[in-house]
């Protein structure tokens, strides 16, 4: 018979303090999420105030005077105030280059902006708005949800049921199919908008999409108990749906209006600069600093103000560290990926987060958090920062190329092929090898599938 008993044992575990957790959230946050976090801090911490960037560069004066005995602890907090009040000061030459870079970009609506406008018309409580923001932030370029409702709920501090409810709300929005977790759900959401007259098409996308892709009309007809003609009609309807609803929006072009980093050629070198427009500029309020210095304040008031000032200082410093980390990573990208900046995707160099982390002087996980959701504008276009981190291959002449370059080469071969005689994976492998890229056939097949290309027998046109 089992017996219950207690035992003690020792184990090591790492517990993040609330401040450390907040610092990591600031590092990982996108510009939109950081804006929301700062707005919340401004509402809850009275000693913080937002200052127009044009005033920050000159407003570094610190005139606080207070009793030394009362202000010992606060002086340790005040020593960096002049630095904080200058946060966001912009080099005029860098700003002028940035404006020239962005002036020619026509404004286009992003998927995120389009969805935020729709959510903005709904009466949502703070938790629901946080969930909505996280759901939008976890959509990939195709409009698919790249995180589970459980993960979104955990990050928002909400229940999974609440996240699922907000996901269902998102899935009712425009464009049809947005927020789906896979192709089947994406198509199913679009069919649901068309009404109840398409039962065969709905059944196919839910249960037989793979057979449809292989044109196994007879098998589908047998499984559904309908004619092959009805299967073909349903297939024709499905073909009219949009498998990538997010692509209908501006995507990368719109991101050029507000990338996190800009890499541009200046003379024979490349200059790297941060875009600070999206990050609110904060400072500690002088009025509260002066209030703390007044001798008539009670110990409770002084303690309250010291806590708020300490919290405000931590927020400002965390934002500074976030910006410095992103800038350092971007500079290393520019240094390592110069061939890409000159020639494009075909010249992308293999680069890992561990390599960049070693140079920047941070942990590999810090690099991963810092690049999450961040974009960089380059002479070759707008890219997510994670785009530049890839493994690679060694060519026949000893040069290293990234797997992204290999994928680009495969895509180019398929797009240029004879539609009546499409290239097999073996033929693609042979052509790559002839060009100095020794890639295995199974790797070709894996990359082809990842690029969304069907096997050669299904690409053939009759």
C-alpha positions in Angstrom: 0.0 0.0 0.0 1.5 3.4 -1.0 2.6 5.5 1.9 2.6 9.3 1.8 5.7 10.9 3.2 7.6 14.2 3.1 11.2 14.7 2.2 13.4 17.8 1.8 15.9 18.3 -1.0 18.0 21.2 -2.3 17.9 22.4 -5.9 19.2 25.5 -7.7 16.7 27.6 -9.7 16.8 31.1 -11.1 13.9 33.4 -10.2 13.6 36.6 -12.1 12.9 39.7 -10.0 10.0 41.9 -11.2 12.5 44.5 -12.4 14.5 42.0 -14.4 11.3 40.6 -15.9 10.3 44.1 -16.9 13.7 44.8 -18.4 13.4 41.7 -20.5 9.9 42.7 -21.6 11.2 46.1 -22.7 14.1 44.5 -24.6 11.8 42.1 -26.5 8.9 44.5 -27.1 8.2 45.8 -30.6 8.0 49.6 -31.0 4.2 49.4 -30.8 4.3 47.3 -27.6 6.9 49.6 -26.1 4.7 52.6 -26.8 1.8 50.9 -24.9 4.1 50.0 -22.0 5.4 53.6 -21.7 1.9 55.0 -21.8 0.9 52.7 -19.0 3.9 53.8 -17.0 3.1 57.4 -17.6 -0.4 56.8 -16.2 0.8 54.9 -13.1 4.0 56.7 -12.2 3.5 60.4 -11.6 7.2 61.3 -11.5 7.6 60.3 -15.2 6.8 62.8 -17.9 7.2 62.7 -21.7 9.3 65.4 -23.3 9.4 66.5 -27.0 12.6 65.2 -28.6 13.7 68.6 -29.8 13.8 69.8 -26.2 15.7 66.9 -24.8 19.1 67.7 -26.3 19.3 71.0 -24.5 17.3 70.3 -21.3 20.1 68.7 -19.2 20.1 71.3 -16.4 19.9 69.8 -12.9 19.2 72.4 -10.3 17.8 70.3 -7.4 19.0 71.3 -3.9 18.0 69.5 -0.8 19.1 68.6 2.7 22.0 66.2 2.3 20.9 63.9 5.1 17.5 63.4 3.6 18.7 63.1 0.0 21.6 60.6 0.3 19.6 57.8 -1.3 18.0 60.0 -3.9 21.3 61.5 -5.0 22.3 58.0 -6.1 19.3 58.0 -8.3 19.8 61.6 -9.5 23.4 61.1 -10.7 22.2 59.9 -14.1 19.3 62.3 -14.5 21.2 64.6 -16.9 21.9 61.6 -19.1 18.2 60.5 -19.0 16.9 63.9 -19.9 19.1 63.8 -23.0 17.7 60.5 -24.1 16.7 60.6 -27.7 18.9 63.5 -28.7 19.5 63.1 -32.4 22.6 64.0 -34.4 21.3 66.5 -37.0 23.3 64.9 -39.8 22.0 61.4 -39.0 18.4 62.8 -38.8 18.8 64.6 -42.2 20.0 61.3 -43.8 17.1 59.4 -42.3 14.6 61.9 -43.6 16.0 61.8 -47.1 15.9 58.0 -46.9 12.2 57.9 -45.9 10.8 60.9 -47.9 10.4 58.9 -51.1 8.3 56.1 -49.4 4.6 56.4 -50.1 2.5 55.7 -47.0 0.7 52.3 -47.1 -1.4 50.7 -44.4 0.1 47.7 -42.6 -1.8 44.7 -41.6 -1.2 45.5 -37.9 -2.5 49.1 -38.4 -5.5 47.8 -40.2 -6.4 45.4 -37.4 -5.7 48.0 -34.7 -8.2 50.3 -36.3 -10.8 47.6 -36.2 -10.1 46.7 -32.6 -10.1 50.4 -31.7 -13.8 50.5 -32.6 -14.6 47.8 -30.0 -15.3 48.4 -26.3 -12.5 46.4 -24.8 -11.2 46.3 -21.2 -7.4 46.6 -20.6 -6.8 42.9 -20.5 -8.7 42.4 -23.8 -6.7 45.2 -25.4 -3.5 43.7 -24.2 -4.5 40.3 -25.7 -5.5 42.0 -29.0 -2.1 43.7 -29.2 -0.3 40.5 -28.5 -2.3 38.6 -31.1 -1.6 41.2 -33.7 2.1 41.3 -32.8 2.3 37.5 -33.2 0.9 37.5 -36.8 3.4 36.6 -39.5 3.7 38.3 -42.8 1.0 36.0 -44.3 -1.5 36.9 -41.5 -1.2 33.6 -39.7 -0.9 33.4 -35.9 2.6 32.3 -35.0 1.9 31.7 -31.3 -0.6 29.5 -29.4 -3.5 31.1 -27.5 -1.9 29.6 -24.3 1.4 31.5 -25.0 -0.5 34.7 -25.7 -2.6 34.3 -22.5 0.5 33.6 -20.4 2.3 36.7 -21.7 -0.8 38.9 -21.1 -1.4 37.5 -17.7 -4.9 36.3 -18.8 -6.8 33.1 -19.0 -6.5 30.9 -22.1 -10.2 31.1 -22.6 -9.9 34.9 -22.8 -7.2 34.6 -25.4 -9.2 32.2 -27.5 -12.2 34.5 -27.3 -10.1 37.5 -28.6 -8.6 35.2 -31.3 -12.2 34.4 -32.5 -12.9 38.2 -32.6 -9.7 38.7 -34.6 -10.7 36.0 -37.1 -14.0 37.9 -37.8 -12.0 40.9 -39.0 -10.8 42.0 -42.4 -9.0 40.5 -44.3 -10.9 37.2 -44.3 -8.7 34.4 -43.0 -6.5 36.6 -40.8 -5.5 35.0 -37.5 -5.6 31.4 -38.8 -3.2 28.9 -37.4 -2.7 26.9 -40.6 -3.8 26.9 -44.2 -6.9 24.7 -43.6 -8.2 27.1 -40.9 -7.4 30.1 -43.1 -9.5 28.8 -46.0 -12.2 27.6 -43.7 -12.6 31.1 -42.2 -13.0 32.5 -45.7 -15.5 29.9 -46.7 -17.5 30.7 -43.6 -17.9 34.3 -44.8 -19.5 33.0 -48.1 -22.4 31.3 -46.3 -23.7 27.8 -45.9 -23.9 26.8 -49.6 -20.4 25.4 -49.9 -20.5 22.3 -47.7 -18.3 20.3 -50.1 -15.6 23.0 -50.2 -15.6 23.3 -46.4 -15.3 19.5 -46.0 -12.4 19.4 -48.4 -10.4 22.2 -46.7 -11.0 20.7 -43.3 -10.3 17.1 -44.2 -8.9 16.5 -47.7 -6.7 19.5 -48.6 -3.7 17.3 -49.1 -5.7 15.1 -51.6 -6.9 18.3 -53.4 -3.3 19.5 -53.7 -2.4 16.2 -55.4 -5.5 16.4 -57.6 -6.9 13.1 -56.3 -10.4 14.0 -57.3 -11.7 10.4 -57.4 -10.5 9.7 -53.8 -12.2 12.9 -52.6 -15.4 12.1 -54.4 -15.5 8.6 -52.9 -14.8 9.9 -49.4 -17.5 12.6 -49.6 -20.1 10.6 -51.6 -20.3 13.2 -54.4 -19.3 13.3 -58.1 -15.9 14.3 -59.4 -17.5 17.2 -61.1 -18.7 18.5 -57.8 -15.2 18.1 -56.4 -13.7 20.1 -59.3 -16.3 22.8 -58.7 -15.4 23.0 -55.0 -11.7 23.0 -55.9 -12.3 25.9 -58.3 -13.9 27.8 -55.5 -11.1 27.0 -53.1 -8.6 28.2 -55.7 -10.2 31.6 -55.6 -9.5 32.0 -51.9 -6.5 33.8 -50.5 -4.1 31.5 -48.7 -2.0 34.4 -47.5 -4.4 37.2 -46.5 -1.6 39.2 -44.8 0.2 39.7 -48.1 -2.6 42.0 -49.4 -1.2 44.8 -47.2 1.9 47.0 -47.4 4.1 44.5 -45.5 7.7 45.4 -45.9 7.1 48.5 -47.9 5.1 50.1 -45.2 7.6 49.2 -42.6 10.1 51.6 -44.3 8.1 54.4 -42.7 9.1 53.4 -39.3 11.8 50.7 -39.2 13.7 50.3 -36.0 17.1 50.7 -37.7 18.4 52.2 -40.9 21.6 51.0 -42.6 22.6 53.2 -45.5 25.7 53.7 -47.6 27.7 56.9 -46.8 30.7 57.2 -49.0 32.5 53.9 -49.1 31.1 52.7 -45.8 27.7 51.9 -44.2 26.2 54.1 -41.5 23.8 52.5 -38.9 21.3 54.6 -37.0 18.3 54.0 -34.8 14.9 55.4 -35.6 13.7 57.0 -32.4 10.4 58.4 -33.6 8.3 55.5 -32.2 9.9 55.5 -28.8 8.4 58.0 -26.3 11.1 60.2 -24.6 10.9 60.1 -20.9 12.5 62.1 -18.0 12.0 62.5 -14.3 9.7 65.4 -13.5 11.4 68.3 -11.9 8.4 69.2 -9.8 8.4 65.8 -8.1 12.2 66.0 -7.6 11.8 69.4 -6.0 8.9 68.1 -3.9 11.1 65.4 -2.5 13.7 68.0 -1.6 11.2 70.1 0.5 11.9 69.7 4.2 8.2 69.6 5.1 7.4 66.3 3.5 6.4 63.4 5.7 8.4 60.2 5.7 5.6 58.4 3.9 5.6 60.9 1.1 9.4 60.8 0.8 9.3 57.0 0.7 6.6 57.0 -1.9 8.5 59.5 -4.1 11.8 57.6 -3.7 10.1 54.4 -4.9 8.5 56.1 -7.9 11.7 57.9 -8.8 13.6 54.6 -8.6 11.0 52.9 -10.8 11.1 55.7 -13.3 14.9 55.6 -13.4 14.8 51.9 -14.1 12.3 52.3 -17.0 14.4 55.0 -18.6 17.6 53.0 -18.2 16.0 49.8 -19.6 14.8 51.7 -22.7 18.3 53.1 -23.1 19.9 49.6 -22.8 17.3 48.3 -25.3 18.2 50.9 -27.8 22.0 50.4 -27.3 21.7 46.7 -27.7 19.6 46.9 -30.9 22.1 49.4 -32.3 25.1 47.2 -31.4 23.5 44.2 -33.1 22.6 46.2 -36.2 26.2 47.5 -36.5 27.5 43.9 -36.4 24.9 42.9 -39.0 26.2 45.7 -41.2 29.8 44.6 -40.7 29.2 40.9 -41.4 26.6 41.3 -44.1 28.4 43.9 -46.3 28.2 41.5 -49.3 24.4 41.4 -48.9 24.2 45.2 -48.7 26.2 45.5 -51.9 24.7 42.6 -54.0 21.5 41.4 -52.4 20.1 38.1 -51.1 22.4 35.9 -53.2 25.4 37.2 -51.2 23.9 36.8 -47.7 26.6 35.4 -45.4 25.9 32.7 -42.8 25.6 34.3 -39.3 24.5 32.9 -36.0 23.2 34.7 -32.9 26.1 33.2 -30.9 28.6 34.9 -33.1 26.9 38.3 -32.8 26.4 37.8 -29.0 30.1 37.2 -28.5 31.1 40.5 -30.3 28.3 42.6 -28.7 29.1 41.2 -25.3 25.7 39.8 -24.4 24.2 36.3 -24.0 22.8 34.6 -27.1 19.3 34.7 -25.7 19.6 38.5 -25.3 20.3 38.8 -29.1 17.2 36.6 -29.7 15.0 38.8 -27.6 16.4 42.1 -29.0 15.8 41.2 -32.6 12.3 39.9 -32.1 9.8 41.9 -34.2 12.4 44.5 -35.1 13.0 45.6 -38.7 15.9 47.2 -40.5 15.9 49.4 -43.7 18.8 48.6 -46.0 19.7 49.5 -49.6 18.3 46.1 -50.6 14.9 46.8 -48.9 13.2 46.3 -45.6 13.9 43.1 -43.6 13.2 41.7 -40.2 16.5 41.5 -38.2 16.1 37.8 -37.8 16.3 37.4 -41.6 20.1 37.9 -41.3 20.7 35.0 -39.0 21.1 31.8 -41.0 23.2 28.8 -41.2 25.0 28.1 -44.4 27.0 26.0 -46.9 30.5 26.1 -48.2 30.7 26.4 -52.0 33.1 24.4 -54.2 35.5 27.4 -54.2 35.5 27.6 -50.3 33.1 30.6 -50.0 30.3 30.5 -47.5 26.7 31.2 -48.4 23.6 31.2 -46.3 20.7 28.8 -46.6 18.6 31.8 -47.5 20.8 32.3 -50.5 20.3 28.7 -51.4 16.5 29.0 -51.1 16.7 32.1 -53.3 18.6 30.2 -55.9 16.1 27.3 -55.9 13.2 29.8 -56.2 14.9 31.5 -59.2 15.4 28.1 -60.9 11.7 27.1 -60.5 10.4 30.5 -61.6 12.5 30.3 -64.8 11.7 26.6 -65.6 9.7 25.4 -68.6 6.1 25.0 -67.3 5.7 22.0 -69.6 8.9 20.4 -68.3 9.4 21.5 -64.7 12.6 20.7 -62.9 12.7 17.7 -60.6 14.5 18.0 -57.2 17.3 16.0 -58.6 17.7 18.3 -61.6 17.6 21.4 -59.3 20.3 19.7 -57.1 22.5 19.1 -60.2 22.1 22.7 -61.4 23.0 24.0 -57.9 26.1 21.7 -57.9 27.1 23.0 -61.3 27.0 26.5 -59.8 29.2 25.5 -57.0 26.5 24.7 -54.4 26.7 21.1 -53.2 23.2 20.7 -51.7 21.6 17.3 -51.0 18.4 16.4 -52.9 16.4 16.0 -49.7 17.6 19.5 -48.7 16.3 20.8 -52.1 13.0 19.1 -51.4 12.8 20.6 -47.9 13.6 24.1 -49.1 11.2 23.8 -52.1 8.4 22.9 -49.7 9.3 25.7 -47.4 9.1 28.2 -50.3 5.6 26.9 -51.2 6.5 25.2 -54.5 4.8 21.9 -55.3 6.7 18.8 -56.6 7.5 18.9 -60.3 4.6 16.5 -61.3 2.1 18.9 -59.7 3.8 22.0 -61.3 3.5 20.6 -64.8 1.2 22.4 -67.2 -0.5 20.3 -69.9 
